Amino acid sequence: MQSINTEKNSPQKPNLYKTLFATCIGNALEWFDIAVYAFFANYIAKAFFPNTDETLSLIMTFASFGISFLIRPIGAVFLGNYADKHGRKASLLASMILMMIGCLMIVIMPTYQTIGLTAPILMIVARLIQGFSAGGEFGSSTAFLIEHFPERKAFIASWQFATQGVSTLLAALFGLILTNTLTESEISEWGWRIPFAFGLLIGPVGLYIRRYIDESPTFEKAEKTQYPLIEIILNQKSLFFIAVGLMMISTAINYMLQYVPTYATKNLHLDSSTAYTATLVAGIILTFVTPLVGLLAEKVGRIPLMFASLVLLLVTVYPGFALTVDFISPTSLILLISWLALLKSIYFATVPSMMADIFPVKTRATGMALSYNVSVTIFGGFAPMICTILIRLTKSDLAPSYYLIAIGFISLFALYQANALKK
């Protein structure tokens, strides 16, 4: 098994803030679109997947949400391979263009009532394009950041996930504003498209900035391989599975937070405003706590923080859901979601740099992109659908906690294995 990779500091440094913005804006756009789709699932279900059984309609909507993740590993292979062979910058530009195409399709797409079965098919195509582009975004952008600032890797990489908090925050703000300014019928008819239009507008800004950033000097100096995927399959399988395991609980919580508006309104029978307020609070926590934990990790180390957050999750997630279900109120929901967001921030902040250290430079973008997207696809993208099905099968609103506990134990074992690589 290979040891965790380390690199020397590059003598020339780009501007920290320009590099952060250029790299993270694509990640933010990706997760904004994902969050908006999950938050407005009820409205999208009525527009594109109508059915007399509302639960079945919702399951179909979340299935299309999950299907878009099936192509992410393919995008990870293609765009990660492209980044390892031709540079991180080239891959980042390609993924941004594809994101904008998918977003445009959703903004202008007619509904089922207008074009019939073509509507859900086109929605799935748009989600597949977005999934493909997102597949290569994380690996290329995180490798780009780490290779520019290896001495600040815990802090700099934490911004990858802090931007997910910004995305959740923005998506929740849109949900809160729209539910308080538009009627239910207006949101259902056209209001849900507004956040996607906003995402489409910020895309060109990211594309412009990414064109004027310098390639990673570490990548330019590193040994290259023509077949990074084959290298991983033949020589780095154990590293791949460890990286997948590290990501599992983080992505499961992330999609659980996006499932909250549906869970709160359908299962807990709370109003939409309360649900979006809870996710808004979660977005604030993810945005501000994550980079602070990245700074803390530079002083106390990454492993202690990750281990503590996992253990706390395992012992508190079931009681947290039980209290929320037994004492349904806006306060109990907000407290539960805030606690999950805090634990996620502590764990999440250190995961990108841990994953980057696992893989050597020549396979880093491919290895990170593939392991990240396999984890996101299997354990995140289908999490809302799985939870909806589990609730229906068990007839228990506590079912989401069972899912998080099972995933948490797997990530705990992966963390143990990752720590062993350092010894």
C-alpha positions, 0 to 999 in steps of 0.5 A: 500500500502506498504512503500518503503523498507529500510535496515541496512548496512551489517557489512562485505563488499565485494570488490566494483569493483569485485562485480560491474564487476561480476554483470554488465558483464551479463547485458552488454552482454545481452544488447550488443546482443540486440543492435547488433541485432537491429543495423544490422537488415537490414542484418539479414532481408536479411539473415533470413527473405527475402521478395520482400517488404523490409519494410515487411521483416524489420517488420518481423525482428523486430517482431522476435526481439520483440517476444524474449521479450515475453518470458522475463516475463516467464524468470523473473518469473522462474529466479526471483523466483529461486533467491528469494528462492535459492540466487541471485548468483545461478540465475546469473550463470544460466542466464549467461549460457543461454545467451551464448547458444543463442549467439552461435546459432546466430553465427553459424546458416545457413541462409534462402538460405541454410536451408530455413524456418528452418533458421528463426525458429532457429533464433527465438529459439535463441532469445527466449533463450536469452530473457528467460535468460535476463528475470531474469538478471536485478532483480537478479543482481540489488538486488545483488548490492543493498543488498551488498551496501544499503548505496550507492544504487543510485550510485551502481544501476546506473551502471546497466544502465551505462553498457547498455551504454557500450553495445551500445557503443561497438555495435556502434563501431562494426557497424562503423568499419565494415561499413568502413572496409567491403563491403556491400556484405561482411557485408551481407554475414558474417560480421554481425556475428562478433559482436555476436562472440565477445559477445560469447567470453566475456561470459565465463569471466563473468561466471568464475567471478560470480562463485567466488562472495559471496551471498548477506548477506541481502538475507541470513538474510531476511525472505524467501517466497516459492511463491514470485509470489503469494505474489506479485499477492495477496499483491503487485499488486500496487507496480508491476504496479508502477515499470512497469510505472517507467520503461516504458519511459526509455526502450522506449528511449533505444530501440529508440536509437537502432532503429536509424541505421534503421530509419536514413538509411531507413527514413532519407536516411543518410549513415550507418556510420552517423547512427552508429556515432550517436549511438556511441555518445549516448553510450558514454553519457549513459556510462559516464553520468549515474554513475555521475547522480547516484552520484548526486542523493545521494546529491540532491535526485532521484525524482527531477532528474527523474521529471526534465528529464521527463518534458524536454523530453515531451516538447522537443521530438516533436520539436527535431524530427521535426527539424531533419526531416526538416533539415536532416543532420548528425549533426541534427541526432547526436544532437537529439540522444545525447539529448535523450541519455542525458535525458535517462541517468538522468532518467535511473540512478535512476530507478533501486534503486527506483524499488529495494526500492519498493519491500521487500527483500523476493520478490525483485528479482521476483518483479523487474525482472517481472515489468522490463521485462513486461515493456521492452517486451511491450514498448521496445521490440516492439518499433522498429516494432511499430515505423516502422508501425506508420511511414507507417500508418501516412506517417510521419517520426515524428511518433517515437516522438508520441510514446515517448510522450504517454509513457512519460506521463504514466511514469510521473504518475508512478513517482508521485505514487512512490513518494507517497510511501515514505510519 
